[in-house]
Every structure is written in C-alpha cells, then in structure tokens.
Amino acid sequence: MTGRAGDSGTKADPPVHASCVALEGRAVLILGPSGSGKSSLALELLARGAGLVADDRVCLTRVGEQVIADAPETIAGQIEARGVGILKAAPVGPSPVVFCVDLGKVENNRLPPQRSTILLGVSLSLLHNTGTTAFAAAILQYLREGRYA
C-alpha cells in the first residue's frame, strides 16, 4: 500500500481482493480467500437493504483517519453470483469503512473479544466468520447502530 504525490490520501495499490457493501453511509469490507463466500455474503446483505460499493476488487484510500472504499471503474455496479453470472447492482459510490469481516477465520466465541486490523495505517474493528444464518443480519445491525465494547 503506497501513497502517491498529489493524492488527497494514501491509496492501496493494487485494489484489495474483497467485497464491500454499505448501509446508511457506513461500509463493511468483506475479506477472505477465493471461494470463501465474499460475494455470497455481499449478495445476502444487498438482499437485506445494503448497497454495493464493490465486488471482487475494492479500491481503498485513506482520507484523514478514514478508509474510503470504492469500486474500480471497470467493475462498478457488478457483482458475481456463483452459478448465475454477473448481476447488476446500483453502486453506492465511495463509502467509509467502519469495520471488516474476515471469512477465512472462524469465530468460535459466543461473545468474541474486540479484534482489529490495520488498513492504510487505520485501525478498524474485525469480525470473524460466525457461520450462522444470522451473520448477515448481525452485520447490518452493526452498520446501523455499532457494537458495545
């Protein structure tokens, strides 16, 4: 992740392999290895009212103490649905990331500790994959109202 002279912030270069959705101006960055379900979780969140920031590749830029996510122009408004194809989705545009989900790690704790990850020098809360049917609903509630410490 490098900064470039003349930029308004520090950029991740190249874009990160992730999906990102937003609700009410707050975004969640969905990370994980290929085939872990990033697009599937993003589709579930879209079906429940979130908007698409980007799927498969996400451009990240640091502006002040925020990490802003956006889609590369070539894939804006597109999301992959395995076994269906590339679907259209109205892009919501650049959105500040408020937390991340790592689908490559399983959450075994009923009430997990606060975890964090560093993106572009900014500490963001991190959730692991719960594998529960309520995970998408919990993510949306986190985006709407936050989480107790």
ROMARBA-228436 format. One line per 2 residues: number of its first residue (from 1); their letters; for each residue x, y, z of C-alpha. Coordinates in pm, 1 decimal, always signed. Layout:
ROMARBA-228436
NUM = a = X Y Z  ... .
This chain:
ROMARBA-228436
1 = mt = +0.0 +0.0 +0.0  +160.4 +312.3 -117.3 .
3 = gr = +96.6 +682.7 -119.4  +140.2 +890.3 -433.7 .
5 = ag = +243.2 +1252.2 -452.1  -51.4 +1480.1 -524.1 .
7 = ds = -317.1 +1238.0 -394.7  -569.8 +1356.0 -139.3 .
9 = gt = -487.3 +1047.6 +66.2  -291.7 +724.3 +80.6 .
11 = ka = -411.3 +455.5 -161.1  -395.4 +78.3 -152.6 .
13 = dp = -228.6 -20.5 -475.8  -338.6 -252.1 -629.4 .
15 = pv = -704.4 -280.6 -518.6  -766.3 -541.8 -249.5 .
17 = ha = -934.6 -875.9 -324.2  -1256.0 -821.7 -128.1 .
19 = sc = -1620.5 -723.1 -148.6  -1772.7 -417.5 +11.9 .
21 = va = -2127.3 -303.9 +85.8  -2262.1 -0.5 +266.5 .
23 = le = -2569.8 +91.8 +461.6  -2661.1 +446.9 +559.0 .
25 = gr = -2318.5 +573.2 +453.6  -2116.6 +314.0 +651.8 .
27 = av = -1933.1 +30.0 +480.5  -1812.5 -317.6 +572.9 .
29 = li = -1514.0 -463.5 +390.0  -1551.7 -839.9 +338.5 .
31 = lg = -1216.0 -1018.4 +319.3  -1124.1 -1384.0 +270.1 .
33 = ps = -957.9 -1629.8 +37.9  -1100.6 -1714.1 -304.5 .
35 = gs = -1415.5 -1920.5 -271.9  -1479.4 -1823.2 +92.6 .
37 = gk = -1812.9 -1657.2 +16.8  -1731.7 -1285.6 -5.9 .
39 = ss = -1970.0 -1224.5 -296.4  -2235.3 -1453.4 -145.1 .
41 = la = -2232.5 -1258.9 +181.4  -2240.8 -930.9 -12.0 .
43 = le = -2543.8 -1057.3 -208.8  -2719.6 -1151.9 +115.1 .
45 = ll = -2651.2 -804.9 +253.6  -2779.5 -645.0 -69.6 .
47 = ar = -3097.8 -852.6 -46.4  -3147.7 -713.9 +305.0 .
49 = ga = -3111.2 -349.0 +204.3  -2739.8 -268.1 +180.2 .
51 = gl = -2591.3 -109.8 -131.0  -2297.1 -233.5 -336.3 .
53 = va = -1968.0 -49.8 -310.1  -1759.4 -310.8 -496.3 .
55 = dd = -1727.8 -683.0 -555.3  -1408.4 -883.4 -613.0 .
57 = rv = -1175.3 -584.1 -612.1  -1203.3 -281.2 -385.5 .
59 = cl = -1007.0 +42.0 -414.3  -910.9 +178.0 -71.7 .
61 = tr = -796.2 +530.9 +2.5  -708.4 +683.6 +337.1 .
63 = vg = -852.9 +1030.0 +388.8  -767.3 +1167.4 +729.9 .
65 = eq = -847.1 +891.2 +979.5  -1094.1 +715.4 +749.8 .
67 = vi = -1050.5 +438.2 +495.4  -1273.6 +504.1 +195.3 .
69 = ad = -1378.9 +210.7 -24.5  -1479.2 +241.0 -388.9 .
71 = ap = -1510.4 +23.4 -698.1  -1268.1 +19.4 -988.3 .
73 = et = -1448.9 +183.8 -1283.9  -1435.9 -137.4 -1488.2 .
75 = ia = -1649.2 -336.0 -1239.9  -1866.5 -67.4 -1078.5 .
77 = gq = -2224.1 -186.7 -1039.0  -2140.0 -554.8 -1092.9 .
79 = ie = -2147.0 -849.3 -853.8  -2078.4 -1216.2 -919.2 .
81 = ar = -2344.1 -1471.0 -827.3  -2184.9 -1813.7 -848.6 .
83 = gv = -2384.7 -2035.9 -1082.8  -2594.2 -1741.0 -1203.8 .
85 = gi = -2349.8 -1494.0 -1359.5  -2259.1 -1128.8 -1323.5 .
87 = lk = -2551.8 -932.0 -1184.4  -2623.2 -561.7 -1198.6 .
89 = aa = -2637.3 -363.8 -874.5  -2669.7 +9.9 -835.0 .
91 = pv = -2334.4 +127.9 -697.6  -2346.2 +346.7 -386.7 .
93 = gp = -2011.4 +511.6 -457.1  -1722.8 +581.3 -221.2 .
95 = sp = -1803.3 +489.9 +140.1  -1608.6 +498.5 +467.5 .
97 = vv = -1521.5 +152.8 +600.2  -1625.8 +116.9 +964.5 .
99 = fc = -1529.2 -248.7 +1012.9  -1404.7 -558.7 +832.9 .
101 = vd = -1515.7 -921.1 +816.2  -1261.7 -1199.6 +756.0 .
103 = lg = -1440.7 -1503.5 +613.9  -1116.5 -1701.3 +623.2 .
105 = kv = -1126.4 -1718.0 +1003.3  -1397.5 -1890.0 +1206.0 .
107 = en = -1544.7 -1733.7 +1518.8  -1581.3 -1987.8 +1798.1 .
109 = nr = -1667.4 -1747.9 +2081.0  -2028.4 -1668.6 +2159.7 .
111 = lp = -1922.0 -1317.8 +2267.4  -1590.7 -1261.3 +2091.6 .
113 = pq = -1328.0 -1013.7 +2205.9  -1280.9 -686.9 +2023.4 .
115 = rs = -1047.9 -756.5 +1731.8  -893.0 -513.1 +1490.0 .
117 = ti = -695.3 -496.6 +1170.3  -486.5 -217.4 +1023.1 .
119 = ll = -570.7 -84.3 +675.6  -363.9 +201.5 +538.7 .
121 = gv = -249.3 +279.3 +891.9  -604.8 +298.7 +1031.5 .
123 = sl = -724.4 +52.6 +1296.8  -1063.3 -99.3 +1210.5 .
125 = sl = -1276.4 -349.1 +1402.7  -1261.0 -703.7 +1269.0 .
127 = lh = -1516.0 -983.7 +1281.4  -1452.6 -1348.2 +1200.6 .
129 = nt = -1698.0 -1571.3 +1015.5  -1968.3 -1697.5 +1252.0 .
131 = gt = -2113.2 -1943.7 +1001.7  -2460.6 -1870.8 +1139.5 .
133 = ta = -2771.8 -1780.7 +944.5  -2795.0 -1456.4 +1144.5 .
135 = fa = -2448.2 -1333.1 +1040.9  -2577.7 -1105.1 +762.4 .
137 = aa = -2843.7 -959.5 +993.2  -2581.6 -900.4 +1264.2 .
139 = il = -2354.4 -721.2 +1014.9  -2638.6 -490.4 +909.0 .
141 = qy = -2725.8 -413.8 +1270.7  -2357.4 -338.1 +1339.0 .
143 = lr = -2356.5 -98.9 +1042.2  -2673.6 +74.3 +1165.9 .
145 = eg = -2602.2 +102.0 +1536.5  -2247.4 -11.3 +1615.6 .
147 = ry = -2131.0 -257.3 +1879.2  -2083.8 -244.4 +2255.4 .
149 = a = -1724.6 -285.3 +2366.9 .
